[in-house]
Every structure is written in C-alpha cells, then in structure tokens.
Amino acid sequence: MSAEVVSRKSLSNAGDENEQPAAAAAASNGGGEIRLEAKMTLVNGITVIVGSIIGSGIFVSPTGVLKYTGSVNASLMVWVASGIFSMFGAYCYAELGCMISKSGADYAYIMETFGPFLAFIRLWIECMIVRPCSQAIVALTFSVYVLKPFFPECQPPDESVRMLAVCCILVLTFINCYEVKWATMVQDYFTYAKLFALFLIILTGMYQLYLGHTEHFTFDDTKTDVTEIALSFYSGLFAYNGWNYLNFIIEELKDPVRNLPKAIAISCSLVTFVYVMANVAFFTTLSPVEILGSEAVAVTFANRLYGYMAWVIPMFVAMSTFGAVNGVLLTSSRLFYAGACEGQMPEILTMIQIKRLTPAPAVLTIALLSLLYLCVSDIFALINYVGFATWLSIGVAVLCLPVLRYTQPNLHRPLKVNLFFPIFYIICSVFVTVVPMIASPVETGYGLLMILTSVPVYLVFIAWKNKPKCVRSLTSKYRKVVPFNALKKEEASFAGLLHESFLNFVLPTMFLV
C-alpha cells in the first residue's frame, strides 16, 4: 500500500505533473504549496456538527441534569438553556472562523490572540487527553451496544468489547486516511440514522402526550443550591459538546463565509430541539426514579413501549456511536495537523497524502493514542478530571473575539457579531467552571495537574531553542534506527509512516505518561 505524503510547506520534486492531479488541483499558487482541499458542502458541515454532538449520551443515560436539578421541569429548562448557551458560543465561533480561516479552531484563535504558550496548553489538553479519551469511550460504547443483543442476560465479555472497539477505530482510521469523501459519507449516513432513531422516540413521546401521560412534568423537589445548578449545566453542556468541531476543518469547507454560519445555526437549533423533545418523550413514560436508576434510558424506554421491536434502539445507538467516533477522528486529526503547522507538533504531522489530500499522519496519530487509552481501565475518571478545562478553554477562545476587536480592529470580518454574545458567554463560562471547581476540589486538582504537565513539555521541546548536543542527539538516535527521512517522501511506505509517527509523537507521550 502506498502512502505518498508531502509537507504542506512545500512540494518535493515529484517529476511528471500528470502523476499528481490531486496535488495540482489543490495547489494554491500553481504548484508551490499543497493544502487540504475544500470538498465539504453545507450538508456535510451540518452532519459533522450534528454527528459530533449527538453520540451515546442522549440514548444511554440523560440522568446528570435530572440528578442535579431534582425535578423534570427544571431539567427541561436546563436542557433548553444549555442549547441556547451553545448557540451563543457557536455564533461567536462563526465570526472567529470566518476571520481566521485556519484548521484547528480555538487553538488557531488562541494562537493568533494570546500567543504560542496558551495555545499549546489548549492543544496539549485536547490532543493528549480529551480527544483520544473521548474516542476510546465512544468506541467502547459502540462495542457494548453491538454485542448486547448476543448477551441479553449479562454484560458482554470485556475482551470482546475492547477488541471490537479496536476494530471500530481501525476501520474508521483507514476511511479517514483514504478519502475525505468517504469519511463525510460515513458521517452523513450515520447522522441520518441517529436522527431517525431520535425522531422515532420523539414521535412516540408525542403520541404518549396525546394520550395524556403528563403526570411527571412538575417542579416537585427542584433544587435551589447554586453548586447543584452549576453542575446540572455542566452535565447539559457536556451533552452539547461538539458544536465547535466544524471550525477544526474549516479549510475543507466550501465557501466557509457562507456555509459556516448556516451550518452552525441549523445544526445547533436541530440538536436543541431533538434533545429537549427526546427528554420530553422519556418523561412521558418513565418516572424520575426510573430514569435515575437506569443505565440505558433509551433501551428502558424501548422495552416498555416497543415490545419485540425494542432491538432497534441498541442497533441505532451502535450506529450513533460509530458516527460519533468518525466525527471525533475526522476533526481531531485536523487539530494535530494545525498544531504541527505552527511548529508545536512533530513536522511529520504537517504532511498530507499527496493523491488523496488527507492528513494521514495526523489521523494515524490520534488513532494510535486512542488505542493506547483502550488499555486503561478507568478512562471515565480522566474525562471528568479535564471536563472543566475543556469549557474553560472554549471560554478563553471566545474571549479572543473582543480582544481581537480591540487589538486588531482592521482584520477582515465577513461576519461581525454583537459583543453582547461573547461577553454573556464568557460570564456563563466562568460560572459553569469555577462553581464546579469549588464543589469538586479533588477532581479539579487532578485536572489542574494534567494541565500543568503541558508546561515542562512546552519549555523543553518548544521554547528551549538552544538545546545541548546531548538532548538534540536523543531524537536523532531514534531516527537512525530506520532512516525514514532519507527516503523520498513520494516513496515513503505505509509502515514507514507509522514508524515515524510512533517515534516522533506516540513514544515520547508514553514516556511522559
């Protein structure tokens, strides 16, 4: 299998231009620079956002909001407010994405506004922990729901679950390395599948409402403690996480000035409607006690109402999570790619497969990290530790908008939002991050330690330019094992590409961990 790759910075001498039709089509200056090709339409953009937001959470256990609000009506208000809050953030990202049209989203915005140090911290947390951890968890959820019909009376074997999760990640890795259109096709069809399942649940809930099943819709037992309210929003916002994913691949979106705001507005409105109505449907049939005690609310709902057709829900949950894994892989690889283009990741990650125009080394790296996390027993705790950091960093990215209005007023802004939206979002971000930090100091402490691990990495590997010869020789010794760089980049094998990615990125990560 050939894996011809070139650096984005320049094309190597490739000879006959007929051998590189894709590269020639993508070169922005007639053959000098190669970059990711804009192949994604408005519909592709909508499905990327919807497919990334809607994963396993809404099907499996929407109990977090109810747990911290105490009542059905209050939980529905939090779901609506979380959707509106996400729309405000997405609206701010639309201006930033049209103004700074680089892959990498908030990483690129923080780099432009606050410089490389804060940008690297954001890159480190997202690349090393949040994205690969999230992908591993969703892949495991996919495996559980694929295997569940074969083990109706017990949990599927752990080894089988993990092996199927490995297969899921490897199949999607191949698709994302081979062709962007294949990846977006997977995203499109599996997004349609999960929306079909949710609309089936919603229609069932509307029929239940028509029959008069409204006994659970009350404000009874509503909690008023500020920390509880903040934690309920934290759970709601976690379910909406992914609204900013299209910004990570904006270079591959056709006519981003027109399509990015439209994709964000349509997808966020659609997801908010679907989430709220799905919760309404659940509460028409299940009591708050039943929902809090269920590990899979949608399956419990289906078993109660669908009879022998209840098997369709586990099937659609599996399809939903498969699409979510693809969405994380599609967008995360572009974050690695963007970091490498800024010199904060190994140069191998700037390379693009010359015929397919996909960032194959970056895709392989995020896949390998995800596979490593499948070996860890308690990765759910890791997500809880760094969850607050994710929303804090998004708040910092939104802060870029008013800061750039002041520091760089002459930047071209095809879309300009009212400053009320970023200011409101920043205030709410402080609320939903600081209050949970007070309520859960232990998890916050671990999360801060994970963030602080980025500081020595940045100081040693990026900021420290004049390293001693002994330090510089460490990397060169690894390179001497298999002289990948001595090969012509057009002749680089797939195995060599894997080797270079492993030595330059995954192996140092394992030592650091």
Disulfide bonds with the S-S distance in Angstrom:
none
